[in-house]
Amino acid sequence: MAFFEARLSLAGQSPDTVYQIAQIKTYQTLGKLVGETLKSVKPVKSKPAKAAREG
């Protein structure tokens, strides 16, 4: 997420070119999709170390 936020801040608040506008839209969309994916992923419970070694 930090990557997308950094890219958006580099693009600036008032884009000068069509390329910058497309870049901003792309990073906003990708950031939104990654955020939604991360929210939907459930953490996997890991086995305790001793139980994992035994079996």
N, C-alpha and C positions, 0 to 999 in steps of 0.2 A: 504494500500500500504506500509505503514511503517513497518508493520509486516513482509511482504515478503522480504523487503530490509534488515531488521535486521536478518532474518533467513539466507539470502544469505551471509551476512557479517560474520556470525558465522561459516558458512560452509567453508569459506576461499577461496582464489583464486586458490590454487593448492590442489584439493582434494586427499586424501591418499587412500580412499577405494571406492569400487563400490557403497556402500551405500551413501557416500557423493556425488558422481557424480549424482546418482539418485535423491537425495535430492535437489541438486542445480537445476537440470532440472525441477523437480516438482515445486519448488517455482518460478522459472522463468516463467513457463507456467501459473501457477495460478495468478501471479502478472500481466501478460499480459492480461489474460482473465478478471480479475477484472477491470483493467484499461480501457479496451475496453467497458465493460458493463457500467462503470461510465460515459464514454464519450457519450454513446448512450442514457442515461436516460435524459429526459428533466425535468427541474425543474417545479414543480406544483405551480401555482400561488394560494396563499391562499386568502381567503376573509378577508377584514378588520374586526377587532374584533367586531365593532358595528353591521355590517351587519350579522355576524355569529350569534350573540345573538338574533337578530330580526327575523331571519328566515330562 
